[in-house]
Amino acid sequence: MITIGLAAINVGAIASDGGMGTTLAPLGVTFRDTCQITQEDGEVTELFSEENDDPEHVITRPGKIKVNFSVMKPDVDTLAKMLGGSVSSSTWDAPGAMPEVERSVEIVPKQGLKISIPRLKMDCKIDWSNVGTTPLLITVSGTVLVPTKSGVSKISAVEV
């Protein structure tokens, strides 16, 4: 099976029990070639004894899983959802400090495996270069966190 293309990135509130949210929707359209799921290199600790040159024991911890994407054509409500602040009379006003944003996220490909993340810490920022071919983007750099509901995986994949 090959997983390729992007049909949608759906985002919503984490379920009240700490599991995967059930009311998810796109924040907008995703700027081409910006959606990535990557895992950082893990940490390997080798424990050696004085008597042997080879390790007696190896402890391996997996690296963090990161999700990155950019939303293009955001409206004022999307700005408030991603960056905080308030909306009044079709005007978005930025907050005094950036809020902590944690959401459930579902990444749906055109074919292959749909990825579900019950709890993603989303660090969002405005990203715009005043160049004629670059739209205003809201860039998300997210870190997959352990769900607060026990027995729920931090990331899962299902065939679509």
C-alpha positions, 0 to 999 in steps of 0.5 A, a space after each residue: 500500500 502506498 500513502 500519497 497525496 493529501 485530501 484533508 487535515 481535520 482539527 478539533 477539540 480533544 475529547 472530554 475524556 482525553 481521547 481522540 476528538 470526534 468533531 473535526 474539520 479543516 482549518 482551511 486549505 493546506 499550502 502545497 508540499 507543507 504537510 509532513 509527519 516526521 520522527 526525530 532520531 531516538 536516544 540510545 544509551 549504552 551501559 558498559 561494565 569495566 570487564 567488557 568492551 561491548 555494552 551490557 544493556 542498551 536503553 532506546 527511547 524513540 524520538 518525538 513525532 512532529 507534524 508540520 503544515 501551513 494553512 493558506 487563505 485563513 479567515 479571521 475565525 481561523 486566525 483566532 482558532 490557531 493564534 488566539 485573540 478575538 474576532 469582532 465585526 470581521 476583525 481579528 485582534 491578536 492576543 497579548 501572548 500566544 496561547 497553548 493550543 492542543 487539538 486532535 488532528 486527523 491527516 487524510 491522504 488521497 490514498 493509503 493510511 489515514 493518521 489520527 493524533 488524539 493530542 497534538 501541541 500546535 505552535 502556530 505562527 503567521 508566515 508571509 513574505 510580501 512576494 507576489 507568489 507567496 500567500 499569507 500562511 499560518 504555519 503549524 509546527 506540532 508535537 505529538 503528545 501522549 493522550 490523557 485517556 489511558 489505553 489510547 495510542 498517541 498516533 494510529 493509522 487506518 486504511 482509507 
